[in-house]
Amino acid sequence: MTAPPPAPAPEGADVAMLRVTGKQLQADGVLTLELASPSGARLRDWTPGSHIDLVLPTGLTRQYSLCGDRWDPTTYRVGVLLEPESRGGSTYVHEQLQVGDLVGAGGPRNNFPLVPSERYLFVAGGIGITPILPMVHQAELLGADWRLLYGGRRRGSMAFLDELAGYGDRVQVRPQDEFGLLDLPGFLGEPREGVRVYACGPAPLLAAVERACAYWPPHALRVERFVAEDAGAPARVAPFEVELARTGTTVTVTPDVTVLEALSRVGVEILSSCRRGVCGTCETTVLAGRPDHRDALLDDDERAADDCMYVCVSRSRDERLVLDL
Amino acid sequence: MTATAAPGTTPPGTAVPTSDVDPFSHEVLEDPLPMHEALREAGPVVLLSEYDVFALARYDDVHAALVNWQDFQSSAGVGLSNFRYEEPWRPPSILLEADPPRHDAPRRVLQKVLGPRALRRLREQWAADADVLVDEVLARGSSFDAARDLGAVFPLRVFPEAVGIPQPGREKLLPYGDHAFNAFGPANDLVAKGAPRVAELSGWVNEQCRREVLAPTGFGADIWAASDRGDITPEQAPLAVRSLLTAGVDTTVHGISAILYAFATHPEQWARLRAEPSLARIAFDEAVRWESPVQTFFRTATTDVRVGDVVIPEGRKILMFLAAANRDPRRWADPDRFDLGRDPSGHVGFGMGIHQCVGQHVARLEAESIVTALARRVRTIELDGPPVRHHNNTLRALESVPVRVVLD
């Protein structure tokens, strides 16, 4: 065998991009986006409760829970509620974003994982149904005993009712204009062992669930808060510079290449493995500047520390990053 | 061995190259490279008539199967045995022999416990431990056995300690792991050789996984703490510890022996490492690519899966040759050369996808520690006699690598 081997398939900055392949209204003010790799390749694997970061063409970064089918390796689905009072992320998605558009992407990351249990109680309010939807599919698949209490303002504003219909009595749909406030004590019952309670929705609902679970065993309740609109610097679409502290070299990273590739072009080889921000092999210490984390590894605290990054996918929020290389 | 394009047993109408090679015979285990090349060149998929399983040996196909957990399941066993029909020799691993969704929670916990950030606190200690061991070995003379005196010793010094199991009995981890990796293959003489001690070794290993036995700090304690938080169940915690003890010792022993063997046979690469010690990390992954301490794993088709022109029917076993993929000339330039100038990133020696070795960062840190310690004192290293292979159905292993060194 003497033929020269082709270079490995370039993934490059492509890993951090998604193309909108579907946009569909699910309920009043709620639409779903379907997203795929521009090359049609497999997407990074995810688990129920995961969210992805979408970097909109305006530079805003928004988090959305994945609510599709993880057995479909090439498509993500997210649900987006139109929030006219917001700083514009949801308005942009509803009004501007088109099928065929490209968006930057990070993650998936999961701060709300479904832990093993034989019994689950799910509480969802409004758009909080999105992380819960794949959870109930999974609970069903595992043969767990589960129930879902799903509230919203009006039936017409509640997404995925059709997909939930097949579960029959396990799902209680309780629009506020028909039933009033959710009857949490009635749904949750007495505190007991062996039950995991998952809740996602607006802050007042989560506060009510926390009060209702005050006497439950530790770790019985897990909630996902909608994070406040991102106040940090918008992700950069412009080039940025990476300074290598040990040699003083500076490298410019343009939008079409990863940091890993940019470093490799100037002869700085960093060991990597998955090149998808999943395995952690290319972890690099950050001495200055704020990375734009696109990996699936760091939790919120670790991201906020800004002391390391995975150069195969992550980029920069600042004009200059200083790495310990 | 012969590889002929004869109609296979399945599927009707499709010709699949067939080979009568036994990948688990002693002849092949002694030197698997000719078989790897023959399988790679026969086609994307080859039917192994000896076991009636489908083999993948090209990089692209092995990589694609590794990441595709949807079509290539692990819960029917990652060895030859099909758990749909056969009883496993021990309760299945909750990681290696599990699929999503059951695989999710244990994987998440171990990924954190063994993640690069969690290992930072071990780096200095392991570097010091490596210096001590290297000094001990070099004090005995300039000739030693790189496999027996370093490869088989260093992981047993640092890893069980990091897990937090008691000192007595740690030597049992090696024969236990050896048997576990043999058991992924057919019920041949290698499996029979380990059988008499299975009950004793399994009993001892299971005992070490109990919370009361484990040290209050360490990977074991971290796993039990995760069960306190409900991230995994109390029933899963000992099995997660068992995974570390099964998969974390023999693999690193043979990985370290592999890199020392590679340097002993490539003096110019040792010189290069000495000139640039920060290459130790890349050198280990290059050694893992070049030698592939874990040679193979199986999957089972969950549906009729097309690979190239062949449809592998649902329920059938697929044997993935990680080692053959790691030397596929379609992917690697001059693949048989151990070369620190190469970027080994993307090799499948640790697997790929959701089952990729969760302990890979531990392995790298162990190897980096020992190689760096050796490079500090040793100017040249070369073979001092013929290396001796150790045969295992899954592992590419070295029993003995006699070397002679010149110190600074």
Boltz contact constraints between the chains, C-beta under 6 A:
constraints:
  - contact:
      token1: [A, 1]
      token2: [B, 329]
      max_distance: 6.0
  - contact:
      token1: [A, 5]
      token2: [B, 329]
      max_distance: 6.0
  - contact:
      token1: [A, 5]
      token2: [B, 330]
      max_distance: 6.0
  - contact:
      token1: [A, 5]
      token2: [B, 331]
      max_distance: 6.0
  - contact:
      token1: [A, 5]
      token2: [B, 333]
      max_distance: 6.0
  - contact:
      token1: [A, 8]
      token2: [B, 346]
      max_distance: 6.0
  - contact:
      token1: [A, 45]
      token2: [B, 354]
      max_distance: 6.0
  - contact:
      token1: [A, 47]
      token2: [B, 104]
      max_distance: 6.0
  - contact:
      token1: [A, 71]
      token2: [B, 70]
      max_distance: 6.0
  - contact:
      token1: [A, 113]
      token2: [B, 108]
      max_distance: 6.0
  - contact:
      token1: [A, 115]
      token2: [B, 105]
      max_distance: 6.0
  - contact:
      token1: [A, 115]
      token2: [B, 230]
      max_distance: 6.0
  - contact:
      token1: [A, 115]
      token2: [B, 231]
      max_distance: 6.0
  - contact:
      token1: [A, 116]
      token2: [B, 105]
      max_distance: 6.0
  - contact:
      token1: [A, 116]
      token2: [B, 233]
      max_distance: 6.0
  - contact:
      token1: [A, 138]
      token2: [B, 101]
      max_distance: 6.0
  - contact:
      token1: [A, 219]
      token2: [B, 229]
      max_distance: 6.0
  - contact:
      token1: [A, 219]
      token2: [B, 230]
      max_distance: 6.0
  - contact:
      token1: [A, 269]
      token2: [B, 343]
      max_distance: 6.0
  - contact:
      token1: [A, 271]
      token2: [B, 281]
      max_distance: 6.0
  - contact:
      token1: [A, 271]
      token2: [B, 282]
      max_distance: 6.0
  - contact:
      token1: [A, 271]
      token2: [B, 285]
      max_distance: 6.0
  - contact:
      token1: [A, 271]
      token2: [B, 345]
      max_distance: 6.0
  - contact:
      token1: [A, 272]
      token2: [B, 345]
      max_distance: 6.0
  - contact:
      token1: [A, 273]
      token2: [B, 345]
      max_distance: 6.0
  - contact:
      token1: [A, 279]
      token2: [B, 356]
      max_distance: 6.0
  - contact:
      token1: [A, 280]
      token2: [B, 115]
      max_distance: 6.0
  - contact:
      token1: [A, 280]
      token2: [B, 116]
      max_distance: 6.0
  - contact:
      token1: [A, 283]
      token2: [B, 116]
      max_distance: 6.0
